[in-house]
Amino acid sequence: MSDTKPFDIITNNEVIDADLLLNEFHKRFSSFTGEELAMFDKAWKFLTAKTEGMTRSCGKPYFLHPLRVASLLAESGLDVDCVVSGLFHDILALDSVSREEIRTLFGETVCKIVSDTSKITGMKINSRTIQQADNIRKMLFAMIDDVRVILVKLADRLDRMRNLKSIDEKSRRLVAAEVMDIWAPLADRLGMQSMKNELEDLSLKYANPDVFQHIKAIVAQKKDERASYLEKAVNAIYKGAEKMGTSVTISSRAKHFYSIYQKMRKRGKGADELFDLLALRIICTTVPECYTLIGLVHSLWKPMDGRFKDYIAMPKSNGYQSLHTTVICEGKPLEIQIRTADMHNKAEHGVASHWLYKKGTNRDKVDISNLGIVNQLQELKNQDLSDETFFNQLKSDLLGDEIFVFTPKGDVVQLPAGSTAIDFAYHVHSAVGEKIVGAKADGKIIPITKPLENTQIIEVLTNPQAHPTENQLKIVRTSKARQKIHAWLTANDPTFVDKDAVAKREAEIAAANANAQKTQGARHRRPKLGAEAANAVSHKYSGRVLIDNTRNFVITFAGCCSPKPGDPIVGYVSRGRGITVHRADCITFQRIPNIDKRSVEVTWEEATSH
């Protein structure tokens, strides 16, 4: 992503000429074909006609923000359908524009992207609560069908962050928190490193302006000193690479402000006390050259222990590949990244690089279906989750930090940071997870509740008599482990109480009672409520349950819904525990695996049948 805002020079004029803006777009993105530019021109004229005379709250023309969003997408090399969709990302909010009109004039693809984007455009995500989890769910699931929906939204968020000065400070902080919790991690999961870094820096700028300005001042003060130091290191690498006959390109930089802020928090130091704020990036041609260059770097300077990471052999889930090392150069830590030009392109553009190779000329293009986040979303889409459960899984599984561990055979397993051997076991197979009793890390016994560490070799110990426990449910981090343990406990443990289901049911009952009282009040009569009514019902039954008019069975009442005499009830055969009885409207009962094959008809025994 460019550090400059598109069209700033032209839009500084008091009168903004739409034709001049269109000409500027043509100059900036000359790689589009004549046919593609004609489609964009048509879309631009449509937008400016529909929004003629309209302005934003900042006083600028309505069409400027959509144009900047479209240009961000064009900078990433996305196809013209996506760029036009960026231009139209909030156009359906206008009463004068319909989906049918977009479909007729610009095709089904643009209409679908714009339609899906409009469902989430302008939504307010309070990332500190779960109230808007359903909006996040819709947004992410739309990505499964066409990831360009999210790319449009990310461009929209970035442009809004770049132009956030026009709103009040409290609103700026809320938007910054939302971007930090949702949008920056999402850009990271899609491999869009440049966008992720800029979103993080802008969020820090508005969420914690004092710290941002402090870091900015420290970095600026040491600019000359840094330039001299890095120039020596760069020259040494160029000289060594030339001797080996390897052609490289090297760029130097200070780390982005948010990463410096994270180091400050982690180490409890000020920015002026940190030394490893500098980084070099070496771009070469082939993978073997990457490994040759890491040898050169380590021969020039002593590497720091534990700071070498091979993301070429073990790519991140977002497709990122590179070699990372930190060396001591002139007494200071210096981070160095080594990658090929193709790896660098994917690191900068992430999933967007799929469209850079749309003509099929490069075998290294990003396969969207192989991205970890897309597969995880597909799994979540097939689960019936409450908003709270979904939001928690989104934060930990999809947008949280990750670790890489190995199976004894050397296969790489990616897990959320904080995962345990139990999570690892369920990742291998559900049957392994159910029977886990112990684990080894690098050959040594570890507690199965202990968080795993990067690069450990994990071996799972099982016992056929073992089974999941409620304590395991509280510990695990991955959605798969949580779902499988929850399902087993629901089906097999009569003492297990599904707190989520109970809370949801209580909320539904409260809402139903409120509606009933409102209705009855309107009719000027009071409902018969409370202990008197409950006793009138319960006294009609003995409290026992019959199956085919027989009561010679082991019966367990489910703790999740606590059925009372007179409640509509259902039952099912529980493994080793007889018949378990639930309320007929119990959500937990409905989630039990193969419930249709295990259900039995149950009824309350009437008190007169004694």
C-alpha positions in Angstrom: 0.0 0.0 0.0 1.2 3.5 -0.8 2.0 5.8 2.1 0.4 8.7 0.3 -3.3 9.3 -0.1 -4.5 9.1 -3.7 -5.7 12.3 -5.3 -4.6 14.6 -2.5 -3.2 17.3 -4.8 -6.3 17.6 -6.9 -8.7 17.4 -4.0 -7.1 20.3 -2.3 -8.7 22.7 -4.8 -11.9 24.4 -3.7 -13.7 23.1 -6.8 -13.2 19.4 -7.4 -13.4 18.4 -11.1 -14.6 14.8 -11.5 -13.1 14.6 -15.0 -9.7 15.6 -13.6 -10.0 12.9 -11.0 -10.8 10.3 -13.7 -7.8 11.4 -15.8 -5.5 11.1 -12.7 -6.8 7.5 -12.2 -5.9 6.7 -15.8 -2.4 8.0 -15.3 -1.9 6.1 -12.0 -3.2 2.8 -13.3 -2.2 2.6 -16.9 -1.8 -1.2 -16.7 -5.5 -1.7 -17.1 -6.6 -2.6 -20.7 -8.7 -0.2 -22.7 -11.8 -2.3 -22.2 -11.2 -2.3 -18.4 -10.7 1.4 -18.2 -13.9 1.9 -20.3 -15.7 -0.1 -17.7 -14.3 2.0 -14.9 -15.1 5.2 -16.7 -18.7 4.0 -17.1 -18.8 3.2 -13.3 -17.3 6.6 -12.4 -19.8 8.5 -14.4 -22.6 6.5 -12.9 -21.4 7.2 -9.4 -20.8 10.9 -9.9 -24.3 11.3 -11.5 -26.0 9.5 -8.7 -24.2 11.5 -6.0 -24.2 14.9 -7.7 -24.2 17.7 -5.1 -23.9 15.2 -2.2 -21.1 15.7 0.5 -19.7 13.8 3.4 -19.8 15.1 7.0 -16.3 16.5 6.4 -17.7 18.7 3.6 -16.0 17.0 0.7 -17.8 15.4 -2.2 -19.4 12.0 -1.6 -17.5 10.4 -4.4 -14.0 11.0 -3.1 -14.0 8.2 -0.5 -15.2 5.6 -3.0 -12.5 6.7 -5.5 -9.8 6.4 -2.9 -11.1 2.9 -2.0 -11.1 1.9 -5.7 -7.5 3.2 -6.1 -6.3 1.2 -3.1 -7.7 -2.0 -4.7 -6.1 -1.0 -8.0 -2.7 -0.5 -6.3 -3.0 -4.1 -5.0 -3.4 -5.3 -8.6 -6.9 -6.5 -8.2 -9.2 -7.1 -11.2 -11.5 -4.4 -12.6 -14.6 -6.1 -11.2 -13.2 -5.7 -7.7 -12.0 -2.1 -8.3 -15.5 -1.1 -9.6 -17.0 -2.8 -6.6 -14.8 -0.7 -4.4 -16.2 2.4 -6.2 -19.7 1.2 -5.5 -19.1 -0.3 -2.0 -21.7 2.0 -0.3 -23.8 3.0 -3.3 -26.7 0.7 -2.4 -27.3 3.0 0.6 -28.7 5.5 -1.9 -32.4 5.3 -2.6 -31.8 6.1 -6.2 -29.7 2.9 -6.9 -31.0 -0.7 -7.0 -29.2 -4.0 -7.2 -31.0 -4.7 -10.5 -29.5 -1.5 -12.0 -26.0 -2.5 -10.9 -26.5 -6.0 -12.3 -27.8 -4.8 -15.6 -25.1 -2.2 -16.2 -22.0 -3.8 -14.6 -22.7 -7.6 -14.5 -23.4 -10.3 -11.9 -19.9 -10.4 -10.3 -19.9 -6.7 -9.5 -23.5 -6.9 -8.2 -22.7 -9.8 -5.9 -19.6 -8.2 -4.4 -21.4 -4.9 -3.9 -24.5 -6.6 -2.5 -22.5 -8.6 0.0 -20.3 -5.6 0.9 -23.4 -3.4 1.5 -24.6 -5.9 4.1 -21.6 -5.0 6.3 -20.8 -1.5 5.1 -21.2 1.0 7.9 -21.9 -1.6 10.5 -20.6 -0.7 14.0 -18.5 -3.5 15.5 -18.1 -3.0 19.3 -15.2 -5.4 19.6 -15.3 -5.3 23.3 -18.7 -7.1 23.4 -20.5 -9.8 21.5 -23.5 -7.6 20.6 -22.4 -7.4 16.9 -21.1 -10.9 16.6 -23.8 -11.7 14.0 -22.5 -8.8 11.8 -19.0 -10.1 12.0 -20.3 -13.6 11.2 -22.0 -12.4 8.0 -19.0 -10.5 7.0 -16.6 -13.4 7.4 -18.9 -15.9 5.8 -19.3 -13.7 2.8 -15.5 -14.0 2.4 -15.9 -17.8 1.8 -18.0 -17.1 -1.3 -15.7 -14.3 -2.7 -12.8 -13.0 -0.7 -12.9 -9.8 -2.7 -15.8 -8.7 -0.4 -13.4 -8.5 2.5 -10.7 -6.9 0.3 -13.1 -4.1 -0.5 -14.0 -3.7 3.2 -10.3 -3.6 4.2 -9.6 -0.9 1.6 -12.6 1.0 3.0 -11.3 0.7 6.6 -7.8 1.8 5.6 -9.1 4.9 3.8 -11.3 5.8 6.7 -8.4 5.4 9.1 -6.2 7.6 6.9 -9.0 10.3 7.0 -10.1 10.0 10.6 -9.3 13.5 11.7 -12.8 14.8 10.9 -14.5 12.9 13.8 -14.3 13.6 17.5 -11.6 12.0 19.7 -13.9 9.5 21.5 -15.2 8.2 18.1 -11.6 8.0 16.8 -10.6 5.8 19.7 -13.5 3.5 19.2 -12.8 3.1 15.5 -9.1 2.5 16.3 -10.0 -0.2 18.8 -12.3 -1.9 16.2 -9.5 -1.8 13.6 -6.9 -3.2 16.0 -9.2 -6.1 17.2 -10.8 -7.1 13.8 -9.4 -5.5 10.7 -5.6 -5.5 11.2 -5.6 -9.2 12.3 -7.8 -10.0 9.4 -5.4 -8.3 7.0 -2.6 -10.4 8.6 -4.5 -13.6 8.2 -5.0 -12.8 4.5 -1.2 -12.2 4.2 -1.5 -8.5 3.5 1.5 -7.3 5.5 1.7 -3.7 4.3 -2.0 -3.1 5.0 -1.8 -4.8 8.4 1.2 -2.6 9.4 -0.4 0.6 8.3 -3.7 -0.2 10.0 -1.8 -1.0 13.3 0.2 2.2 13.1 -2.9 4.3 12.4 -4.8 2.6 15.2 -2.0 3.3 17.7 -1.9 6.9 16.5 -5.5 7.5 17.4 -5.9 5.1 20.4 -2.7 6.2 22.1 -1.5 9.4 20.5 1.0 10.3 23.2 2.9 7.0 22.8 2.7 7.3 19.0 4.3 10.7 19.0 6.9 9.6 21.5 8.0 6.7 19.3 7.9 8.9 16.2 10.2 11.4 17.9 12.7 8.7 19.0 12.8 7.2 15.5 13.3 10.6 13.9 16.1 11.6 16.3 18.1 8.5 15.4 17.5 8.8 11.6 21.0 9.9 10.6 22.7 7.4 13.0 20.5 4.7 11.7 21.2 5.5 8.0 25.0 5.2 8.6 24.7 2.0 10.5 22.5 0.3 8.0 24.6 1.5 5.0 27.6 -0.4 6.4 25.6 -3.6 6.9 24.0 -3.3 3.4 27.4 -2.8 1.7 28.9 -5.8 3.5 26.0 -8.0 2.3 26.3 -6.7 -1.3 30.0 -7.3 -1.3 29.6 -10.9 0.0 26.7 -11.7 -2.5 28.8 -10.4 -5.4 31.6 -12.7 -4.5 29.2 -15.6 -4.6 27.8 -14.5 -7.9 24.3 -13.8 -6.5 22.3 -10.8 -7.5 20.3 -9.3 -4.6 18.2 -6.2 -3.8 18.4 -4.9 -0.2 16.1 -2.4 1.5 16.6 -1.1 5.0 14.0 0.4 7.4 13.0 1.0 11.0 10.3 -1.3 12.2 6.8 0.1 12.1 5.6 2.0 15.2 3.1 -0.6 16.5 5.7 -3.3 16.5 8.0 -1.0 18.5 5.1 -0.3 20.9 4.6 -4.1 21.4 8.3 -4.5 22.2 8.1 -1.6 24.8 5.1 -3.3 26.5 6.7 -6.8 26.4 10.0 -5.7 27.8 8.9 -2.8 30.0 11.2 -0.3 28.3 11.0 3.0 26.5 11.5 3.3 22.8 14.9 4.9 23.4 16.1 1.9 25.4 15.3 -0.6 22.6 18.1 -1.5 20.1 16.5 -4.1 17.8 14.3 -1.5 15.9 16.1 -1.9 12.6 15.6 -4.4 9.8 17.0 -5.3 6.5 15.2 -7.2 3.7 17.2 -9.1 1.1 15.4 -10.1 -2.1 16.9 -12.7 -4.3 15.8 -15.0 -7.2 15.6 -18.6 -6.0 14.9 -20.6 -2.9 18.4 -22.1 -2.8 19.8 -18.6 -2.9 17.8 -17.7 0.2 19.6 -20.5 2.2 23.0 -19.5 0.7 22.4 -15.9 1.8 21.5 -16.9 5.4 24.9 -18.6 5.5 26.6 -15.5 4.3 24.8 -13.3 6.9 25.7 -15.6 9.7 29.3 -15.6 8.6 29.4 -11.8 8.7 27.7 -11.4 12.1 27.0 -13.7 15.1 23.3 -14.8 15.1 21.3 -14.4 18.3 20.2 -17.7 19.8 16.7 -18.7 19.2 15.9 -15.9 16.7 16.2 -17.9 13.4 12.9 -18.8 11.8 12.4 -20.7 8.6 9.0 -19.7 7.1 10.0 -21.1 3.7 10.1 -24.7 4.9 7.1 -23.9 7.3 5.0 -21.2 5.7 2.5 -19.3 7.8 -1.1 -20.1 7.4 -1.6 -17.0 5.3 1.0 -18.2 2.8 3.8 -16.0 4.1 7.3 -17.3 3.3 10.7 -15.9 4.3 13.8 -16.6 6.4 14.1 -14.5 9.5 17.3 -14.0 11.6 18.6 -11.5 14.2 22.3 -10.9 14.3 24.6 -8.7 16.5 26.0 -6.0 14.1 28.4 -3.5 15.8 27.0 -4.4 19.2 23.4 -3.9 18.2 20.7 -6.4 17.2 19.8 -6.3 13.5 16.8 -8.2 12.1 17.3 -9.6 8.6 14.7 -11.1 6.3 15.6 -13.1 3.2 13.0 -14.0 0.5 12.5 -14.4 -3.2 10.8 -11.7 -5.3 7.7 -13.9 -5.6 7.6 -14.4 -1.8 8.0 -10.7 -1.3 5.1 -10.0 -3.6 2.9 -12.4 -1.8 4.0 -11.0 1.6 3.0 -7.5 0.5 -0.3 -8.3 -1.3 -1.2 -11.5 0.4 -4.4 -13.0 -1.0 -4.7 -10.1 -3.5 -1.7 -11.6 -5.4 -4.1 -14.2 -6.6 -5.4 -11.6 -9.1 -1.9 -10.4 -10.0 -1.4 -13.8 -11.6 -4.9 -14.0 -13.1 -3.6 -14.9 -16.5 -2.2 -18.1 -15.1 1.5 -17.3 -16.0 2.9 -17.9 -12.5 2.8 -21.3 -10.7 3.4 -19.6 -7.3 0.1 -17.8 -7.2 -1.9 -17.8 -3.9 -4.5 -20.6 -3.8 -7.3 -18.9 -1.8 -8.9 -22.3 -0.9 -5.7 -23.3 0.9 -5.7 -20.3 3.2 -6.1 -21.5 6.8 -8.6 -18.8 7.7 -10.9 -19.8 4.8 -10.9 -23.4 5.9 -11.5 -22.4 9.5 -14.5 -20.2 8.5 -15.9 -23.1 6.5 -15.8 -25.2 9.7 -17.4 -22.4 11.7 -20.1 -21.9 9.1 -21.2 -25.5 9.6 -21.6 -25.1 13.4 -24.6 -23.9 15.3 -22.9 -21.4 17.6 -24.2 -18.7 19.9 -22.9 -15.2 19.4 -20.7 -15.4 22.4 -19.1 -18.7 21.3 -18.6 -17.5 17.8 -17.0 -14.2 18.9 -14.6 -16.1 21.3 -13.6 -18.5 18.5 -13.2 -15.7 16.1 -10.8 -13.9 18.5 -8.8 -17.0 19.4 -8.8 -19.3 16.4 -9.0 -16.9 13.5 -7.5 -13.6 14.6 -5.2 -14.6 17.5 -1.5 -15.4 17.5 -0.4 -18.8 16.3 2.3 -21.4 17.0 3.7 -24.3 15.0 4.5 -27.7 16.4 5.4 -31.1 14.9 4.0 -34.6 14.9 6.5 -37.4 15.6 6.5 -38.0 11.8 7.6 -34.4 11.1 4.3 -33.0 9.9 3.6 -29.3 10.8 0.6 -28.5 12.9 -0.6 -24.9 13.3 -2.5 -24.0 16.4 -3.7 -20.8 18.2 -1.2 -19.6 20.8 -2.0 -21.1 24.2 -3.1 -24.4 22.8 -2.5 -27.5 24.8 -1.7 -31.2 24.0 -5.5 -31.7 24.1 -6.0 -29.3 21.2 -3.1 -31.0 19.3 -4.7 -34.4 19.9 -8.1 -33.3 18.5 -6.3 -31.7 15.5 -4.8 -35.1 14.7 -8.2 -36.9 15.1 -11.3 -36.7 17.3 -10.8 -40.3 18.5 -7.2 -39.4 19.7 -8.5 -36.4 21.5 -11.2 -38.4 23.3 -8.7 -40.9 24.7 -5.7 -38.6 25.6 -4.2 -39.2 29.1 -0.7 -37.7 28.6 1.7 -36.1 26.2 5.4 -35.7 25.5 7.1 -32.6 24.1 10.5 -33.2 22.6 10.6 -36.6 24.3 9.7 -35.3 27.8 6.4 -35.8 29.6 4.4 -32.6 30.0 1.0 -31.9 31.6 -1.7 -32.0 28.9 -3.0 -28.7 30.3 0.3 -26.9 29.6 0.4 -24.4 26.7 2.6 -25.8 23.9 5.6 -23.9 22.6 6.8 -23.2 19.0 8.7 -26.0 17.2 8.0 -28.7 19.9 7.6 -32.3 18.7 4.4 -33.5 20.3 3.5 -37.1 21.1 0.1 -38.0 22.4 -0.4 -40.8 25.0 -3.9 -42.5 25.0 -5.9 -44.9 27.0 -9.0 -46.7 25.7 -10.8 -46.1 29.0 -10.2 -42.3 29.0 -12.9 -39.8 28.0 -13.4 -36.0 27.8 -14.0 -34.0 30.9 -15.6 -30.7 31.8 -12.2 -29.4 33.0 -10.8 -30.1 29.5 -13.6 -28.1 28.0 -12.5 -25.1 30.1 -8.9 -25.4 29.0 -8.8 -26.0 25.3 -8.3 -23.1 22.8 -9.4 -24.5 19.4 -13.0 -24.6 18.2 -12.7 -28.2 17.1 -11.6 -29.5 20.5 -14.2 -27.4 22.3 -17.0 -28.6 19.9 -16.1 -32.2 20.2 -15.7 -32.2 24.0 -19.0 -30.3 24.4 -20.8 -32.8 22.2 -19.4 -35.8 24.1 -20.3 -34.3 27.5 -23.8 -33.4 26.3 -24.4 -37.0 25.1 -22.7 -38.9 27.9 -22.4 -36.9 31.1 -25.7 -36.4 32.9 -24.1 -33.9 35.4 -22.9 -31.6 32.6 -24.7 -28.3 32.4 -24.5 -26.4 29.1 -24.3 -22.9 30.5 -24.6 -21.3 27.1 -27.8 -23.1 26.3 -29.2 -22.4 29.8 -28.5 -18.7 29.5 -30.0 -18.6 26.0 -33.1 -20.4 27.2 -33.5 -18.2 30.2 -33.3 -15.1 27.9 -35.9 -16.7 25.6 -38.2 -17.4 28.6 -37.8 -13.9 29.9 -38.6 -12.4 26.5 -41.6 -14.7 26.2 -42.9 -13.7 29.7 -42.4 -10.1 28.9 -44.4 -10.4 25.7 -47.1 -12.4 27.5 -47.4 -9.8 30.2 -47.6 -7.1 27.7 -50.3 -8.9 25.8 -52.3 -9.7 28.9 -51.9 -6.2 30.1 -53.4 -4.9 26.9 -56.4 -7.1 27.6 -56.8 -5.8 31.2 -56.3 -9.1 32.8 -53.5 -10.7 34.8 -52.0 -14.0 33.8 -51.8 -16.8 36.5 -48.1 -16.8 37.2 -45.6 -17.8 39.9 -45.5 -20.7 42.5 -49.3 -21.1 42.6 -49.6 -21.8 38.9 -46.5 -24.1 38.9 -47.8 -26.1 41.8 -51.2 -26.5 40.1 -49.5 -28.2 37.1 -46.9 -30.2 39.0 -49.5 -31.7 41.4 -51.1 -33.5 38.4 -48.0 -35.6 38.0 -46.1 -38.0 40.3 -42.7 -36.8 39.0 -41.9 -40.1 37.5 -41.3 -40.7 33.7 -43.0 -43.4 31.7 -41.8 -45.1 28.5 -44.5 -47.1 26.8 -46.5 -46.8 30.1 -43.7 -48.5 31.9 -41.5 -47.0 34.6 -38.9 -49.7 35.2 -36.0 -47.8 33.6 -33.0 -45.8 34.9 -34.0 -42.2 34.3 -31.7 -39.1 34.5 -33.0 -35.6 34.3 -30.7 -33.3 32.2 -29.1 -30.5 34.2 -29.0 -28.1 31.3 -32.8 -27.6 31.1 -34.0 -29.2 34.4 -37.4 -30.5 33.2 -40.2 -30.1 35.7 -43.4 -32.2 35.9 -45.8 -31.0 33.3 -43.1 -29.6 31.0 -43.1 -31.1 27.4 -40.3 -33.6 27.5 -38.1 -35.8 25.2 -35.7 -38.6 26.0 -32.8 -40.4 24.5 -30.7 -43.5 25.2 -27.5 -42.4 27.0 -24.5 -44.6 26.8 -24.3 -46.5 30.1 -26.7 -44.2 31.9 -30.1 -45.3 30.9 -32.6 -42.7 29.6 -31.8 -39.0 29.8 -34.8 -36.7 29.8 -34.7 -33.1 28.5 -37.3 -30.4 28.0 -38.6 -30.6 24.4 -37.4 -27.1 23.6 -33.9 -27.8 25.0 -31.2 -26.6 22.6 -28.6 -29.0 24.0 -30.8 -31.9 23.2 -31.2 -30.8 19.6 -27.4 -30.7 19.2 -26.8 -34.3 20.4 -25.1 -36.4 17.6 -27.5 -38.9 15.9 -30.3 -37.9 18.2 -32.9 -39.0 15.7 -31.7 -42.6 16.1 -31.4 -42.5 19.9 -34.6 -40.8 20.8 -37.4 -42.5 22.8 -40.9 -41.3 23.5 -41.3 -40.3 27.2 -44.3 -39.0 29.2 -44.9 -37.8 32.7 -46.8 -40.3 35.0 -50.0 -38.8 36.3 -50.4 -38.7 40.1 -53.8 -40.6 39.9 -52.0 -43.6 38.4 -50.5 -44.7 41.7 
